[in-house]
Amino acid sequence: MNQTEKPTALIMIFGATGDLANRKLFPSLYQLYQKGNLDRFAVIGVARRSLTDEQFKQNVKDSVLSAENSSENIDEFISHFSYHSHDVTDSSSYTALNQLAEELDNRFKLNGNRIFYLAMAPEFFGTIAEHLKKDGLTNVKGFKRLVIEKPFGHDLESAKKLNKQIRTAFSENEIYRIDHYLGKEMVQNIEVIRFANAMFEPLWNNRYISNIQITSSEVLGVEERGRYYEKSGALRDMVQNHMLQMVALLAMEPPIRLTTDEIRSEKVRVLRSLRQVTGEDVGKYFVRGQYGEGVVNGEQLPAYRNEDMVDPESTTETFVAGKLMIDNFRWAGVPFYIRTGKRMLTKQTKIVIQFKDIPMNLYYQTEQTLAPNLLVIHIQPEEGITLHLNAKKFGQSLDATPVKMSFANKGINGMNTPEAYELLLFDCMRGDATNFTHWDEVALSWSFVDNISNAWRNMKETSFPNYESGKMGPQAAHELLEKDGFHWWPVTTLDVETCN
Ligand code: NAP
C-alpha cells in the first residue's frame, strides 16, 4: 500500500473493556477517523463481561470524550463498533465471533482484511492465536495481522514458546509486536536527525563521541500495577524493550534503504554487537535500585515494599542503570549509559550525546574549561533537540561561554504530536512493520537481559530500598559513570527561546 492509500480492515480488539483499549486505542482510532485516515473499517470489541452493542458503543464514546477535545462525528464513528462477549479460553465461542466478523466484513466491504489486536494479559496470547487459526478466523481472502502488546514473554525461553504458538497461525511478517516507544515522534526522529544531516553522521562514532546517556524516568510509583511489576521489575519492563530499542536506533549503521527489512537488520546487528555481561561482571556494568519512602511536593510517599500487592521483602528492582558496550568498529570504547526507574525526580525520556573534547583548549590562560558539546534529544514529555555549543561571551572579552540552540516540536509548528498508538495503528493497517519489533530483536534483547537477571537472582540484594522517592536513583548509579570520568547530565528543560 502506498503512503496515500487509506486502509480498510476489520479490527478485533481482544480486551476491549480494559485500560489500554479505553485510554489509548479508541481515542487513537477516533483521531485516525477524524483525520480521514481510515477508509472502510469496523471494530469488534471482545471481552468477557456481558455488554450490549449499545453499551459498548457508549463506552467507546465516553473514552473518546474523556481523551479528546472534540466530539465531532462521534456518533458516526461509534456506528462502526460492535461487541462480542467471549471468554478467550472458551473454544465454543470463536465460531460465533467469526460469523459476526463475516457479517461486518460484508456490511462494511472490508475485503476480508483482519487485524487481531491482543490488548490482554500475555498468558492468553498463545491460546487466542491457536483458536483464531483452528476456528477459521484467520482464513480470510484479504490480509491478516496480529498485534501483540508487551510483555513478549518474561525471558528468552518463555518468549520462544510464545513465538512458536503465534507462529502456528501467523507468519513473522504478519506479526506486529508493539513497542510503543517506536511510535513516539522523537524516537522516529533519531533516524532522521542522524541520516539527514551532514553535520552529525560524520561525527557519529568513537572518534568524536565520548559517551551516550539515555534516561527514562518516572515520577509515579508502581500505582495499582504491583502484581504485574513484582514479576517484571524495571529490567524486563523497560530495558529489554524500550531502552534497547533506543540504543539500537542510536547505534545502527545507515540502512541502504528505508525499508522495514533493511532498518530492522541494521538494528539486529547492533543487538548482536552488544557486549554480553554475565556472572560477577554484572555488578561492574549494572546497578539496580528500589525506591524507599520520601516526601515529594509535600506529600509523604510509601516505599515500594509498602505498595499494594507488593511483597514486604520484595527484591524487585524499580530502577536500573547500566553501561552498555557495543563491540564493533564504530562504537568500540564508547559507553552507552542507560537509566530508568520509578519514583524519580522528574518524568522524562531524554538522550544526551556527549562529544569528545576538542584537541586543545585555547582558553586555558583564562583558566576556562570548555563545556563539552552535547546533542540532547528530548523524547517526552518535551519533544525536540538542543545543541550545546561554546560561543564568545558577549562584550569585550574573548572568553567562551556555553550556549544552547533548541528546536521544540510543539513550539515551532503548534501541532499536537499524534499519540504513539495512533501512528502504530495506522502503520499496522497500512502493512508497515518498521516500527514494530522483529522476533530476532526480541530474542537478542532477552538473551542480553537474561544474563543480568540470572546474575541478580544469584546475588540476592539486601540493601533495598536504596534510593529515596524523588531522587535520581541510588548513589551507585552515579558512581557507575564517575569511574569512567563522566557524570549524568542533569535534568534540563527544552527552552526554545534560548539562543544566547
Ligand atoms: P486490563 O485493563 O486488565 O484489561 C484486560 C482486558 O482483558 C479486559 O478487557 C478484560 O475484560 C479482558 N479479559 C480478561 N480475561 C479475559 C478472558 N479470559 N477472555 C476475554 N477477555 C478477557 O489490561 P490493560 O491494562 O488494558 O493491558 C492489556 C495488555 O496491554 C497487557 O498485556 C498489558 O501488559 C499491555 N499494556 C498495557 C498498557 C496500558 O497502558 N494499560 C501499556 C502497555 C502495555 P473482562 O474482564 O470483561 O473479560
Boltz pocket constraint, residues with backbone or C-beta under 6 A from the ligand:
constraints:
  - pocket:
      binder: B
      contacts: [[A, 14], [A, 15], [A, 16], [A, 17], [A, 18], [A, 19], [A, 20], [A, 21], [A, 46], [A, 47], [A, 48], [A, 49], [A, 86], [A, 87], [A, 88], [A, 89], [A, 118], [A, 119], [A, 120], [A, 121], [A, 122], [A, 149], [A, 150], [A, 151]]
      max_distance: 6.0
